[in-house]
Amino acid sequence: LVIPSLSEGMPTVMIEAMLMGVPVVSTRVGAVPDILADGETGLLVERADAAALGRAMVRMASDDGLRRAIAGRAGRLARERLTLDRRTGTLLEHMERLARSRIRNPNEWRGSDR
């Protein structure tokens, strides 16, 4: 999968590809670098660098060992951290921690308009 975006959040297609064992080449935008480690779980290039993107695509396409290794590591990472259940659970944990903090320290959460 190639994600040549100039701007991005957390591309769902990237997570889906990782879960399906499809290696990813992407630009370093949004949350992509937080998930993909260059050369480990994907190949990353700077945004708007068409030449670098082309080189990364050729590298991925021409190196079967690299493709398999990246796809394997990315798949494990996605199954451990990026499934919907895992992401929802993490969000709920953060919300519960925030709610407990507000109860203990209600004055810390008052906005400047109060």
N, C-alpha and C positions, 0 to 999 in steps of 0.2 A: 504494500500500500504506500502510495506517495501522498503526503499532505504538504502542498506547496503554499500554504496560507501566509498572508501578510499580517493577519490578525486572527486570533483564535482564543477560545476559552479553554475548555477541556473537551476535545473532540471525541464524541461518542464512537465515531467510526474507528478511531485509534484503539479504544478499549476493546471494541468488538473484534478488530483484527488481531489484537494480542491474544484474546481468549480463543480465537480460532487457529492460532499458530501461524499467522501471516506476519512476516517481518515488516517493519515500518521505517520509512525514510520521511523525515519531516523537517520543516523549518523550526527554529528556536523561537516560538511565539507562545504567548499565554501560559497555560499550565503544562504544555508539552515537555519542556525540560525538567519539570518536577517529577515526571513519570519516566521518561526515556533517558537513559544514560548513554551518551554517544559511544558506539562500539560495543556496548554491553547488551542493552535491551532495545536498541534501534540505532539509526544513523541520523544525526542532526546536523543541519547547516544553518547559516545565518539567513534571516529573511531577505527576500529580494535578491539573492545571489544565485542566479540561474545556472551559472557555470558550476558552482559547488553542488547544487542540487543535481545537475546532470552527472557529475562525477560520482556522487553518492549512489545514484540510481544504477549506474554502470557497475560500481563496486558490488552492490548488493546482488545484482543480477548475475554477475560473473563468478561469484565466490560461493559455491554451494555450502562449504563448511561454515562460512560466516552467516549465511542465511539461516541454516539449521540451528546454529548456536544462539543467534539473536532471537529467533522465533521461540526456542525452548526456554531461554531465560525470561523473555517478555511474557510468555504464556504462564510461567510459574508466578511471576510478579502479579499479573492480572488476576489470576485465581486466588492469590493470597490477599491482595489489597483492593482490587478494583471491581469485584462483582457488585451487583446492585445490593444484595444483602449486606455485604461488608461496608459499602459506602453509606447505606442507610443507617446501619448500626453505629458507624463512626459519627455521623451527623447527630443521631439521637444522644450519643454519649456527650458530645459537645453541648448540646442543648440542655441536658440534665445538669451538667457541671455549671453552666451559666445560671440556670434556675436556682441551684443550691447556693451559688455565690450571691445572687440577688437577695435571697432570703436572709443570709447571714449578714450582708453588708448593703442594706437598701440605699443608704446615702451615696454610695459610690456610683450607683447607676442612675442617679437623677441627672437629667440633662440641664444645660445652662438656661433653658427656658422655664424652669420650675422655681 
